[in-house]
Amino acid sequence: MTAFWDHHYADFNEDSPSPFCTKVAADLLLPTDSVVELGCGNGRDGLALVRRADFYTGVDLSANAIQSAGERFLGARIATQRYSLTVGDFSKVNFATLEASRLVVYSRFSLHADSEVAENALLDHLAEYDLGPILVCIEARTIFDELYEQGELIERNTYMTDHYRRFIVPDEFKEKVDRRFTVNSFEVERGFAPYGSEDPIVMRVVFSGKS
Ligand SMILES: C[S@@+](CC[C@H](N)C(=O)[O-])C[C@H]1O[C@@H](n2cnc3c(N)ncnc32)[C@H](O)[C@@H]1O
C-alpha cells in the first residue's frame, strides 16, 4: 500500500486544495484551531488548512508524500513552528499529545485508503480524546462509487486495482459515529469530488465530541 503512494507522490503535482478542504477552511475552521490531517498526501489541502488555523499536523504513511508536503510548506514560507509533518499511521495517532483550544481532525480520501480495522482504531482514539472540544471532518468514497467492484475483491467492499480502496457503507459508518459522537452533518452526494471525467457519489461527515 505504501509503495503505491510513494510511487504516486514521486510524481504528482496537484496543487489546488480540494473542494472539501475549501469548504471546511471557510465554514468551520477557527484561527485558534489545531488541525490534524490524516493521510495528508502532498499537502495540497494542508497548505490551505495551516493558513486558516493556529497549528497544523500532517500525517501520512508515504515518506514521499510527507517530503512533498514539506517542500510545499517551505516554498509557501509557512513558519516551521506552525506545523509538523510526520510519516505515520493515522490509526495510531495519539491525539492526547496534541494540545489545542479545539482539535480539528481532517481526513480527505484517506479513510477508504485503509482497512476497517484501521477505521475502528481511529474512532476509538478519537472517542478517547478528552483534552477539549474536537471536530472531525471526513470525506471518503462509498459503495455508490462507479469504481466499486472494479479490481480484485480482497475484503468486504474492498478492491485492489493498482491500489487499495475500501468502499464505505455510509449508513453503517454513521451508526458507528452516532454511538460515540454528535453528528453535525452527514451528506452522501455527487458533485463533492469531481476529478477529470469522474464525479463519484462520496460521503462527507462532520462530527464532534458528545456534549
Ligand atoms: C487518495 S490519497 C489522498 C491524499 C490527500 N488527502 C488528498 O486528498 O489529496 C490517500 C492518502 O492516504 C494515505 N494513507 C493511507 N492509509 C494511511 C494510514 N493508515 N495512515 C496515514 N496515511 C494513510 C496514503 O499514503 C495517501 O497519501
The ligand as a Gaussian input file, in Angstrom:
#p B3LYP/6-31G(d) Opt

LIG

0 1
 C       -6.156000       9.197000      -2.032000
 S       -4.764000       9.805000      -1.143000
 C       -5.458000      11.328000      -0.507000
 C       -4.414000      12.328000      -0.156000
 C       -4.936000      13.709000       0.250000
 N       -5.773000      13.628000       1.438000
 C       -5.678000      14.364000      -0.889000
 O       -6.917000      14.442000      -0.819000
 O       -5.032000      14.796000      -1.831000
 C       -4.757000       8.754000       0.290000
 C       -3.595000       9.035000       1.214000
 O       -3.806000       8.340000       2.443000
 C       -2.558000       7.831000       2.883000
 N       -2.836000       6.740000       3.830000
 C       -3.480000       5.573000       3.612000
 N       -3.567000       4.863000       4.736000
 C       -2.973000       5.590000       5.709000
 C       -2.752000       5.394000       7.101000
 N       -3.158000       4.307000       7.745000
 N       -2.099000       6.367000       7.782000
 C       -1.664000       7.500000       7.155000
 N       -1.838000       7.726000       5.845000
 C       -2.505000       6.791000       5.133000
 C       -1.840000       7.428000       1.608000
 O       -0.449000       7.296000       1.796000
 C       -2.234000       8.579000       0.678000
 O       -1.317000       9.640000       0.758000

